[in-house]
Amino acid sequence: MYYYEVIPIGQMVFNGFTYKSDKKLDIGQRVIIDLRGKFLPGLVYKESETTEFDKIKEIAFPLDNKSFLNEKHIKLMEKVSSKFMAPIGEVARLFFPPLSSDIYKLRITPKSSFSPIQKPIFYKQFLKSFDNASKANKQLREYLDSNLIEIELYRKEITKKIDKFVSLKMDLKEMWKFNVSKSAREVINYLSINGETLESDLYSQGILKKGSTVLNTLWKKGIIELSEGFPIYEENTEISLNDEQRQAVEAIKANSDKPHLLYGVTGSGKTEVFFEVARPILENGGKVLLLVPEISLTSELMIRLKKRFANYNAAFYHSGLTSSERVQTWYKAVNGELDLVIGTRSAIFIPMKDLKMIIIDEEHDQSYYQIENVSYDAIDTACFRKDLEDIQLILSSATPRVIDLYKAKANFFYLEKIHTRYFTEMPEVQIVDMKKDEKYNWIFSKKVVENIEISLKKKQKSNCFHANKRICQLCNLQRLRIYIQM
């Protein structure tokens, strides 16, 4: 008999519970346990050699036929729980896909003609026939003890879904001749502004609803093109780097013992730098995880990745996907079927097979902090993974966090700077001191208003930003319009 400490996944517990099994199990393997009369998923946390208790519950059965976590992932789980004072049961949940849509389901099957359950039903369906879960689980235990039923795992087949690329095929003047719906016009407008995009992006941005036939209609009319890839990019796109970018690439490739802080001005081509350092890793069979702060950025980055790395498999992982889609991506990532995963902060916990590099874009963004449910910092978690799994870590930003700049100055991070924009010039910036310059009104200086007037006379556009929305509303824009003769 084997004894294990099992952590109930998703439960508010800081320690595991002792269970026994007549079969040898792997550390990190998921199992089904009976906890206070409820059947719950658990994680085999560590092996117990002895036990002080006589009555030890048995593990109901394994949920997985192998462990998707290794000892380094278990240590990461412990560090995250300790650092952020989070229940380890809740932290364990972060390492797995949504349990509600997992490919495994519990199914109750009758074993005897006397069984009150005449045909197989899922555990969730059984619960619905009772007032509360406690009564349902008590009754289920009686059926099990009487050998009237058995509980087994039902595995759903993963359906392969292809995320197609959508692009305009006609000129705008031609396509407006067609009589199309309002939804179709919104799709056309979005594509004309943003260019080619992924089908999933249209759903996540709210342009289309799931199940809509708009894309199929536009495709039949010849207005859009639907493809599974970039037919015009048969070969991987090559990009020439400037001197600063090349120096950053060489420094990152040469030094992997510490994280790299890539500090470059907006538009300096930081994305091209980490694409270039990711190339040899992918060529050698390694996997790359790329984090972005917002869901809206994933689609644009995916398109750029597909152009640069057309021969590699990539997928999204974020809350904008359905639970089922996230489950599919998770299993592909842990089984080594994906080379690149682009995700938001939750993707930092995916136990990707052969993971060799983590890249965090816009690392200063507050979205990398989670404050609801389990509180954690994705940046700190990435640093933990770098130390535990010996992988490369790149933090990229035009405005890095103060703590990360300090770590770079203190030699805990490598610092790579890019001062110039990629194929463009930095704009001229003037700071106007409202205490010294002549004022036009209490918000605008005379110099600012005169420069706006010059821009408008050249048929150029001007943007005015202010931190306070209320002040913008109170501003006497009518007088400003008169002054600059709009």
Secondary structure, 3 states (H helix, E strand, C coil): CEEEEEEECCCCCCCCEEEEECCCCCCCCEEEEEECCEEEEEEEEEEECCCCCCCCCECCEECCCCCCCCHHHHHHHHHHHHHCCCCHHHHHHHCCCCHHHCCEEEEEEECCCCCCCCCCEEHHHHHHCCCCHHHHHHHHHHHHHCCCEEEEEEECCCCCCCCCEEEECCCHHHHCCCCCCHHHHHHHHHHHHHCCEEHHHHHHCCCCCCCCCHHHHHHHCCCEEEECCCCCCCCCCCCCCCHHHHHHHHHHHHCCCCCEEEEECCCCCHHHHHHHHHHHHHHCCCEEEEECCCCHHHHHHHHHHHHHCCCCCEEEECCCCCHHHHHHHHHHHHCCCCCEEEECHHHHHCCCCCEEEEEEECCCCHHHEECCCCCEEHHHHHHHHHHHHCCEEEEEECCCCHHHHHHHHCCCCEEEEECCCCCCCCCCCCCCCCCCCCECCCCCEHHHHHHHHHHHHCCCCCCCCCCCHHHHHHCCHHHHHHHCCC
